[in-house]
Amino acid sequence: MTASLAQIAPAVTAAFLASSVEAVEALTIILAVATVRGWRPAGFGALAGLLSLALIVAALGPVLTQVPLHLLQLAIGVLLLLFGMRWLRKAILRAAGVIPLHDEALVFAAETAGLRAQARRDRARHGWLASLACFKAVLLEGLEVVFIVIAVGAGRGLLVSASAGAVAACLLVAAVGFVVHRPLARVPENTLKFAVGVMLSAFGVFWTGEGLGVAWPGADLAIIAFAALFLAVGLAAIRLAHRPRRVAAP
């Protein structure tokens, strides 16, 4: 099945942005482990996580080809809606000041302190535990990347395009992170999550309709219309839910 540019561009963009967020979160933990325990256990755990992800992807590939297209579109559409709306909801609440913004520098400091306390308690196993922390970070964040790639690419000839966007994002974040040797705290993570939530929700509506046999006006261009609708509603929700952030008294 040949995909159109109207599908390829949003799929690549969604995969790239979502993978950037997940890669930043995984990198924060890897850098914390490397800072406290060294690069060997951190690298070993990260590599084990990547190999596990590769095995999962290899196992999922043949299964997807056996599922009827309309059922695959319906299932992925519903999951995309749930996944996208979850990201969009959190991004709206954070932008409105209802819940605090995600702070990678704070996560790095907390993870580093926890690892140092763990090392003092059990010096004999500190290398193994450090590797396990990196393994879990890469595996869990990587599974979300794999899901997003499958969700925006499976069934419409977009797996290669979505995979390329995800791989490019992970390589870029890894390269920048390892060059600066610190968490990427300046990455506008909430803005990225908002954009990804809009895109995944738009794909979710489109694919759910396709799975149910709905003929969308404009065919693939309906994805752009749905994205614009979610964007407008999201921005309006931020204004409605906005709460001024408290300023500490001098």
C-alpha positions as CSV (number, residue, x, y, z in Angstrom):
1,M,0.0,0.0,0.0
2,T,1.4,3.4,-1.1
3,A,1.2,6.1,1.5
4,S,0.5,9.8,0.5
5,L,2.5,12.8,1.7
6,A,-0.4,13.8,3.9
7,Q,0.1,10.7,5.9
8,I,3.9,10.4,5.7
9,A,4.6,13.9,7.1
10,P,2.4,13.6,10.2
11,A,3.5,10.1,10.9
12,V,7.2,10.9,10.7
13,T,6.7,14.1,12.8
14,A,4.7,12.3,15.5
15,A,7.2,9.5,15.7
16,F,10.1,11.9,15.8
17,L,8.6,14.2,18.5
18,A,7.3,11.4,20.7
19,S,10.6,9.5,20.5
20,S,12.5,12.7,21.4
21,V,10.5,12.9,24.7
22,E,11.0,9.2,25.5
23,A,14.7,9.4,24.6
24,V,15.3,12.4,26.8
25,E,13.7,10.6,29.8
26,A,15.8,7.5,29.2
27,L,18.9,9.5,28.7
28,T,18.4,11.3,32.1
29,I,18.5,8.0,33.9
30,I,21.5,6.7,31.9
31,L,23.5,9.8,32.7
32,A,22.6,9.6,36.4
33,V,23.9,6.0,36.5
34,A,27.0,6.9,34.6
35,T,27.7,9.8,36.9
36,V,27.5,7.7,40.0
37,R,28.6,4.2,38.9
38,G,30.5,4.8,35.7
39,W,29.8,4.3,32.0
40,R,30.4,0.5,31.9
41,P,27.3,-0.6,33.9
42,A,25.3,2.2,32.4
43,G,26.3,1.1,28.8
44,F,25.7,-2.6,29.6
45,G,22.2,-1.9,30.9
46,A,21.3,0.3,28.0
47,L,22.6,-2.2,25.5
48,A,20.6,-5.0,27.1
49,G,17.5,-2.9,26.9
50,L,18.1,-2.2,23.2
51,L,18.6,-5.9,22.4
52,S,15.3,-6.7,24.3
53,L,13.5,-4.1,22.3
54,A,14.9,-5.6,19.1
55,L,13.6,-9.0,20.0
56,I,10.1,-7.6,20.8
57,V,10.0,-5.8,17.5
58,A,11.1,-8.9,15.6
59,A,8.4,-10.9,17.3
60,L,5.6,-8.4,16.6
61,G,6.4,-8.0,12.9
62,P,5.0,-11.4,11.7
63,V,1.9,-11.1,14.0
64,L,0.9,-7.8,12.5
65,T,0.8,-9.2,9.0
66,Q,-1.8,-11.8,10.0
67,V,-4.3,-9.3,11.4
68,P,-7.1,-8.1,9.0
69,L,-6.5,-4.5,8.0
70,H,-9.8,-3.1,9.2
71,L,-9.4,-4.8,12.6
72,L,-5.8,-3.5,12.9
73,Q,-6.9,0.0,12.0
74,L,-9.7,-0.1,14.6
75,A,-7.6,-1.5,17.4
76,I,-4.7,0.9,16.8
77,G,-7.1,3.9,16.3
78,V,-8.6,3.3,19.7
79,L,-5.2,2.8,21.4
80,L,-3.9,6.0,19.7
81,L,-6.9,8.0,20.9
82,L,-6.3,6.7,24.5
83,F,-2.5,7.3,24.3
84,G,-2.8,10.7,22.6
85,M,-5.5,12.0,24.9
86,R,-3.5,11.0,27.9
87,W,-0.5,13.0,26.7
88,L,-2.7,15.9,25.6
89,R,-4.5,16.0,29.0
90,K,-1.2,16.1,31.0
91,A,0.3,18.7,28.6
92,I,-2.8,21.0,29.0
93,L,-2.8,20.7,32.8
94,R,0.9,21.4,33.0
95,A,0.7,24.4,30.6
96,A,-2.2,25.7,32.6
97,G,-0.3,25.5,35.9
98,V,-2.6,22.9,37.4
99,I,0.2,20.3,37.8
100,P,3.9,21.1,37.9
101,L,6.0,20.9,34.8
102,H,8.3,17.8,34.3
103,D,11.8,18.8,35.3
104,E,14.6,16.7,33.9
105,A,17.2,18.4,36.1
106,L,15.2,17.5,39.2
107,V,14.7,13.9,38.0
108,F,18.5,13.7,37.4
109,A,19.3,14.9,40.9
110,A,16.8,12.6,42.5
111,E,18.0,9.6,40.5
112,T,21.6,10.4,41.3
113,A,20.9,10.7,45.1
114,G,19.0,7.5,45.1
115,L,21.8,5.6,43.3
116,R,24.4,7.0,45.8
117,A,22.3,5.9,48.7
118,Q,21.8,2.5,47.2
119,A,25.6,2.2,46.6
120,R,26.2,2.9,50.3
121,R,23.7,0.3,51.4
122,D,25.0,-2.5,49.1
123,R,28.4,-2.0,47.6
124,A,28.6,-5.6,46.5
125,R,25.7,-5.4,44.0
126,H,26.0,-1.7,43.0
127,G,27.2,-2.5,39.4
128,W,24.3,-5.0,38.7
129,L,21.7,-2.6,40.2
130,A,23.1,0.3,38.1
131,S,22.8,-1.8,34.9
132,L,19.3,-2.8,35.9
133,A,18.2,0.8,36.3
134,C,19.5,1.6,32.7
135,F,17.9,-1.6,31.3
136,K,14.5,-0.7,32.8
137,A,14.7,2.9,31.5
138,V,15.6,1.9,28.0
139,L,13.1,-0.9,27.8
140,L,10.1,1.0,29.2
141,E,10.7,4.2,27.3
142,G,11.6,2.2,24.2
143,L,8.4,0.2,24.4
144,E,6.4,3.5,24.2
145,V,8.5,4.4,21.1
146,V,7.8,1.0,19.5
147,F,4.1,1.4,20.2
148,I,3.9,4.8,18.7
149,V,5.8,3.6,15.6
150,I,3.5,0.7,15.1
151,A,0.4,2.8,15.8
152,V,1.2,5.5,13.2
153,G,2.8,3.2,10.7
154,A,1.2,-0.3,10.7
155,G,-1.4,-1.1,8.1
156,R,-0.8,1.9,5.8
157,G,2.8,1.4,4.6
158,L,4.2,3.9,7.1
159,L,6.3,1.6,9.3
160,V,9.5,2.5,7.6
161,S,8.8,6.2,7.6
162,A,7.7,6.2,11.3
163,S,10.7,4.1,12.2
164,A,13.1,6.5,10.5
165,G,11.6,9.4,12.4
166,A,11.9,7.5,15.7
167,V,15.5,6.4,15.1
168,A,16.5,9.9,14.0
169,A,15.1,11.3,17.2
170,C,16.8,8.8,19.5
171,L,20.2,9.2,17.7
172,L,20.0,13.0,17.9
173,V,19.1,13.0,21.6
174,A,21.8,10.4,22.4
175,A,24.4,12.4,20.5
176,V,23.6,15.7,22.2
177,G,23.3,14.2,25.6
178,F,26.6,12.4,25.5
179,V,28.4,15.5,24.1
180,V,27.1,17.8,26.9
181,H,27.1,15.0,29.6
182,R,24.1,16.5,31.4
183,P,20.3,16.2,31.2
184,L,18.6,18.0,28.4
185,A,16.6,20.2,30.8
186,R,16.1,22.9,28.2
187,V,14.2,20.7,25.8
188,P,10.6,22.0,25.8
189,E,9.2,18.6,26.8
190,N,5.7,19.8,27.6
191,T,5.4,21.5,24.2
192,L,6.5,18.3,22.5
193,K,4.0,16.3,24.5
194,F,1.3,18.7,23.6
195,A,2.1,18.4,19.9
196,V,2.4,14.7,20.0
197,G,-0.9,14.4,21.9
198,V,-2.6,16.4,19.1
199,M,-1.1,14.3,16.3
200,L,-1.8,10.9,18.0
201,S,-5.3,11.9,18.8
202,A,-5.9,13.0,15.2
203,F,-4.5,9.7,13.9
204,G,-6.6,7.9,16.4
205,V,-9.9,9.5,15.2
206,F,-9.0,8.9,11.5
207,W,-8.0,5.3,12.0
208,T,-10.9,4.4,14.2
209,G,-13.2,5.8,11.5
210,E,-11.4,3.8,8.8
211,G,-11.6,0.6,10.9
212,L,-15.4,1.2,11.2
213,G,-15.7,1.8,7.4
214,V,-16.2,5.6,7.6
215,A,-15.4,7.5,4.3
216,W,-13.7,10.7,5.6
217,P,-14.2,13.8,3.4
218,G,-10.9,14.6,1.8
219,A,-9.5,11.1,2.5
220,D,-6.0,11.4,4.1
221,L,-6.3,15.2,4.4
222,A,-8.8,14.6,7.1
223,I,-5.9,13.9,9.4
224,I,-4.7,17.5,9.1
225,A,-8.2,18.8,9.8
226,F,-8.5,16.6,13.0
227,A,-5.1,17.8,14.1
228,A,-6.2,21.4,13.7
229,L,-9.3,20.7,15.7
230,F,-7.5,19.1,18.6
231,L,-4.9,21.9,18.6
232,A,-7.7,24.5,18.8
233,V,-9.5,22.7,21.6
234,G,-6.3,22.1,23.5
235,L,-5.3,25.7,23.4
236,A,-8.7,26.8,24.5
237,A,-8.6,24.3,27.3
238,I,-5.3,25.7,28.5
239,R,-6.8,29.2,28.7
240,L,-9.9,27.9,30.5
241,A,-7.9,25.9,33.0
242,H,-5.1,28.4,33.5
243,R,-4.0,29.1,37.0
244,P,-1.4,31.7,37.8
245,R,1.8,30.1,39.2
246,R,2.5,31.1,42.8
247,V,5.5,33.4,43.3
248,A,7.5,32.8,46.5
249,A,7.4,35.8,48.9
250,P,10.8,37.6,49.3
